[in-house]
Amino acid sequence: MTTPDPTDTATRFLDALATRDFTALGGCFAEDGRLRALVPTRLRDEEGREAIAARYGYWYGALDDFELTAAEAVAVADRIRVRYTVRGIHREDGPVVQEQQGYATVVDGLIATLNVVCSGFRPAA
């Protein structure tokens, strides 16, 4: 039996984000997976794939004209660095752009932890 490539797991996560398939995104995480996200207003800490999927749905589900404009998954020793940039139209703020970068620990083909830092939604030019 071959061990799953952790970068493939991160790529599945990015593909699910690109299509805003939050169920598939949650499925990239272990059942007891953990997301820690430093966003401009606070530290978010979510446990469990359903809570993580709901958090991503909260962040990106309501954006109109959503587009993942950049994405990468790169191995850094025993972690996977993920970086992604999204654009969309926020109902109150108009056109926005946001970037998140983080590091994932993948165990048995599922994300056990993902720690990200977020730019926040910024006005798009």
C-alpha positions in Angstrom: 0.0 0.0 0.0 1.4 3.4 -0.9 1.2 6.4 1.4 -0.9 9.2 0.1 1.0 12.3 -1.0 0.2 15.1 1.4 0.5 17.6 -1.4 -2.4 15.8 -3.2 -4.6 16.3 -0.1 -3.8 20.0 -0.1 -4.5 20.2 -3.8 -7.9 18.6 -3.2 -8.6 21.2 -0.5 -7.7 24.0 -3.0 -9.9 22.4 -5.7 -12.8 22.3 -3.3 -12.3 25.9 -2.3 -12.1 27.0 -6.0 -15.6 25.5 -6.6 -16.9 26.4 -3.1 -17.8 22.8 -2.5 -17.6 23.1 1.3 -18.7 19.6 1.9 -15.7 18.3 -0.2 -13.5 20.9 1.5 -14.5 19.5 4.9 -13.9 16.0 3.6 -10.2 16.9 3.2 -9.9 17.2 7.0 -9.7 14.4 9.6 -12.9 14.0 11.6 -11.2 15.7 14.5 -9.2 18.1 12.3 -8.4 21.6 13.5 -8.3 25.0 11.8 -6.5 27.9 13.5 -6.9 31.1 11.6 -5.5 34.5 12.5 -7.8 36.9 10.9 -7.7 40.7 11.3 -10.2 40.8 14.1 -9.3 37.7 16.1 -8.0 34.2 16.2 -10.5 31.6 14.9 -10.2 28.1 16.2 -12.4 25.4 14.7 -12.4 21.7 15.5 -14.0 19.0 13.4 -14.5 18.8 9.7 -18.1 20.1 9.8 -17.1 23.2 11.8 -14.2 23.9 9.4 -16.4 23.5 6.4 -18.9 25.9 8.0 -16.2 28.4 8.7 -15.1 28.4 5.0 -18.7 28.6 3.9 -19.2 31.7 6.2 -16.1 33.4 4.7 -16.7 32.6 1.1 -20.2 31.3 0.5 -21.9 34.7 0.1 -19.4 36.3 -2.2 -20.7 37.0 -5.7 -18.5 36.4 -8.7 -16.2 34.3 -6.5 -12.9 33.4 -8.1 -9.8 31.7 -6.8 -7.1 33.7 -8.6 -4.0 32.0 -7.1 -3.4 28.8 -5.3 -0.4 26.7 -4.4 0.4 23.7 -2.3 4.1 23.1 -1.6 5.9 20.7 0.8 8.0 22.3 3.5 9.6 19.4 5.4 6.8 17.6 7.1 4.2 20.3 6.4 2.4 21.6 3.4 2.3 25.3 2.7 -1.0 26.4 1.2 -1.5 29.8 -0.2 -4.6 31.1 -2.0 -6.0 34.4 -3.2 -9.7 35.0 -3.8 -11.6 37.7 -5.4 -15.3 38.4 -5.3 -18.0 41.0 -4.7 -19.0 41.5 -1.1 -22.7 42.6 -0.8 -21.8 45.5 1.5 -18.2 46.3 0.5 -18.2 45.8 -3.2 -15.2 44.2 -5.0 -12.8 42.6 -2.6 -9.6 40.5 -2.6 -8.3 38.3 0.2 -5.2 36.1 0.7 -4.6 33.4 3.2 -1.4 31.5 3.7 -0.9 28.6 6.1 0.7 25.3 7.0 -1.1 22.0 7.0 -0.2 18.7 8.8 -1.5 15.8 6.7 -1.9 12.4 8.3 -3.2 9.3 6.4 -4.3 11.5 3.5 -6.4 14.0 5.6 -5.5 17.4 7.0 -5.1 17.0 10.8 -4.3 20.7 11.4 -4.3 23.8 9.2 -2.9 27.1 10.7 -3.5 30.1 8.5 -3.0 33.9 8.5 -5.4 36.0 6.6 -5.1 39.5 5.0 -8.8 40.1 5.5 -11.1 41.3 2.7 -9.4 44.3 1.0 -10.8 46.6 -1.6 -10.1 45.2 -5.0 -8.6 47.6 -7.6 
